[in-house]
Amino acid sequence: MFSPAGKYLLGGARAARKEVELWTRRCNEPRGATGHPINCVDYSQAESYCRFRGRRLPTEAKWEVAARGAAGRAFVWGDEAPACERACYDRNEGCLARGADVSTCASGAHPSDRTPEGVYDLAGNVSEWVSDGLVFPPPGGENPQGDPSFPLKVVRGGSFLDGPEKLSATYRTAAAPVTAHAWIGFRCAMDAPAQEGAAAQPPAPEQQAAPADQGAAAP
């Protein structure tokens, strides 16, 4: 049999399958990780689930307001540097406990990763889809929003796989909207009920958990 000259990666497909299997085991819904944040969902699934619940993905600007607060905190908890007890991060290296699996943490398991307003896990656990398309540099002005038709979507916050440099409340990255990986989840936002005689407050994004009593987006 004649084979044309060239380079062949015979093990490429096998290696790719192993990589998929490795990270699929860290998807919280299939592994029954009740109480952990939902992950392994793409942008469309996250957006559809929020819409089904009568909510929406937060804009990037509103996500950052929730993380930094009016004081403009460097991190969710303040200005102190990240440490393993403060958030769920670096669980593939420095913050992995002996005998523990590389995975997300239960939602709310790190009390320090909580804003004064009571929003948990904005620094670590899973990074989160927001509604904006990636624009660089970020748009300015009041409540700016990147064009949602852009090919890459903004992802905010650090994840259980990230190092401490990605836990900053201003850290941003992006992913193709078809990405459904163990490090990305989402939370939904809604308008706060208007209080009589008071201005409406910006919505606090609510992180979506793996199925327990109210369901979650399909992986």
C-alpha positions in Angstrom: 0.0 0.0 0.0 1.3 3.4 -0.9 1.3 6.1 1.7 2.1 9.7 0.6 5.0 11.4 2.3 4.3 13.7 5.2 3.8 13.8 9.0 1.2 11.8 10.6 -0.3 12.2 14.1 -1.7 8.7 14.6 -2.3 9.2 18.3 -3.9 12.6 17.9 -7.5 11.4 18.0 -6.9 9.1 20.9 -5.2 11.8 22.9 -8.1 14.2 22.2 -10.6 11.6 23.4 -8.7 11.1 26.6 -8.6 14.8 27.2 -12.3 15.1 26.7 -12.9 12.1 29.1 -10.6 13.6 31.7 -12.5 16.9 31.8 -16.0 15.4 31.4 -15.5 13.6 34.7 -15.3 17.1 36.2 -18.7 18.2 34.9 -20.9 18.5 37.9 -24.3 17.5 36.6 -23.3 14.1 35.2 -21.2 13.3 38.3 -24.1 14.2 40.6 -22.2 17.0 42.4 -25.3 18.5 44.1 -24.6 21.8 45.7 -21.7 22.6 43.3 -22.0 25.3 40.7 -23.2 24.2 37.3 -20.4 24.0 34.7 -19.8 22.4 31.2 -22.5 24.6 29.6 -22.0 26.8 26.6 -23.1 30.4 26.1 -26.4 29.5 24.4 -27.3 27.0 27.2 -26.6 29.5 29.9 -28.5 32.3 28.1 -31.5 30.0 27.4 -31.7 28.8 31.0 -31.7 32.3 32.4 -34.4 33.3 30.0 -36.4 30.2 31.0 -36.2 31.4 34.6 -37.4 34.9 33.7 -33.9 36.3 34.2 -30.8 37.0 32.1 -27.0 36.8 32.0 -25.5 39.8 33.7 -23.7 42.3 31.6 -19.9 42.5 32.2 -20.3 45.9 33.9 -22.9 44.7 36.3 -20.9 41.6 37.1 -17.9 43.8 38.0 -20.1 46.1 40.1 -21.2 43.1 42.1 -17.6 41.9 42.6 -16.0 45.2 43.4 -18.8 47.1 45.1 -19.0 50.9 45.4 -15.6 50.8 47.1 -13.9 49.4 44.0 -12.4 46.4 45.9 -9.4 44.7 44.3 -10.8 41.3 45.3 -14.2 40.2 46.3 -13.1 40.2 50.0 -11.1 43.4 49.9 -7.4 44.2 49.1 -5.7 41.2 50.8 -3.9 38.8 48.4 -5.6 35.4 47.6 -5.0 32.4 49.9 -6.2 28.9 49.5 -8.7 29.3 52.4 -10.2 32.4 50.8 -11.5 30.9 47.5 -11.8 27.8 45.4 -8.8 28.1 43.0 -5.5 26.5 42.0 -6.9 23.1 42.8 -4.7 21.4 40.2 -1.6 22.6 42.1 -1.0 24.7 45.2 -4.5 24.5 46.7 -5.2 20.8 46.1 -5.7 19.0 49.3 -4.0 15.6 49.7 -6.3 12.9 48.4 -8.8 15.3 46.9 -10.0 15.3 43.3 -9.4 18.2 41.0 -12.9 19.6 40.9 -15.1 22.5 41.8 -16.0 23.2 45.5 -19.4 23.3 47.0 -21.1 26.6 46.4 -20.4 28.9 49.4 -17.8 26.7 50.9 -15.4 29.6 51.2 -17.0 32.3 53.3 -14.3 34.9 52.4 -15.3 34.6 48.7 -18.5 36.6 49.5 -19.2 40.2 48.9 -20.6 42.4 51.7 -23.9 42.2 49.8 -23.9 38.4 50.2 -22.9 37.2 46.7 -20.7 34.1 46.8 -18.0 32.7 44.6 -17.3 35.6 42.3 -13.5 35.2 42.7 -13.2 31.4 42.3 -15.0 28.0 41.8 -16.1 28.5 38.1 -15.6 31.4 35.7 -18.8 32.8 34.4 -20.4 33.7 31.1 -21.7 37.3 30.9 -23.8 38.7 28.1 -21.1 40.9 26.4 -19.2 40.1 23.3 -15.4 40.7 23.7 -14.3 44.2 23.0 -10.8 45.3 23.7 -10.2 47.7 25.3 -13.4 47.3 27.3 -16.1 49.9 26.4 -16.4 53.0 28.7 -19.3 55.0 29.9 -22.2 54.2 32.2 -23.1 50.5 32.1 -21.1 49.8 28.9 -21.7 46.6 27.0 -19.6 44.9 24.4 -21.5 44.1 21.2 -23.1 40.6 21.8 -22.8 39.7 18.2 -19.0 39.6 18.4 -17.6 36.1 17.9 -16.0 35.7 21.4 -18.0 36.1 24.6 -16.6 37.6 27.8 -16.0 35.3 30.7 -15.5 36.8 34.2 -14.0 35.6 37.4 -11.4 32.9 38.3 -12.0 29.2 38.4 -10.9 26.1 40.4 -8.2 25.6 37.9 -6.8 29.2 37.8 -3.8 30.6 39.7 -4.1 33.6 42.1 -3.4 36.1 39.4 -6.9 35.5 37.9 -8.9 36.1 41.1 -8.8 39.9 40.7 -12.3 41.4 40.5 -11.2 43.1 37.3 -9.9 40.0 35.6 -11.5 39.2 32.2 -11.0 36.6 29.5 -13.1 35.3 26.6 -14.2 32.0 25.0 -15.9 30.9 21.9 -19.7 30.6 22.7 -19.7 26.9 21.8 -17.2 26.2 24.7 -18.6 23.9 27.3 -15.8 23.3 29.7 -15.5 22.3 33.4 -14.0 25.7 34.2 -17.0 27.8 32.9 -20.4 28.2 34.5 -22.8 31.0 34.8 -25.2 32.9 37.1 -28.4 34.7 36.2 -29.4 38.3 37.0 -32.7 40.0 37.6 -33.9 43.4 38.5 -34.2 44.0 42.2 -37.7 44.9 43.3 -38.1 48.6 43.5 -38.6 49.8 47.0 -41.1 52.7 47.6 -39.2 55.9 48.0 -35.8 54.4 47.1 -33.9 54.1 43.9 -33.7 50.6 42.4 -30.4 48.8 43.2 -28.4 47.0 40.5 -29.2 43.3 40.3 -27.0 40.8 42.2 -26.1 37.9 40.0 -27.2 34.6 41.3 -24.9 31.6 40.6 -26.5 28.6 39.1 -25.9 25.3 40.9 -25.9 21.7 39.7 -29.4 20.2 39.9 -30.8 19.9 43.3 -34.4 21.1 43.9 -34.8 23.4 40.9 -33.0 22.0 38.0 -30.3 23.5 35.8 -29.3 23.9 32.2 -28.6 20.8 30.3 -24.8 20.1 29.7 
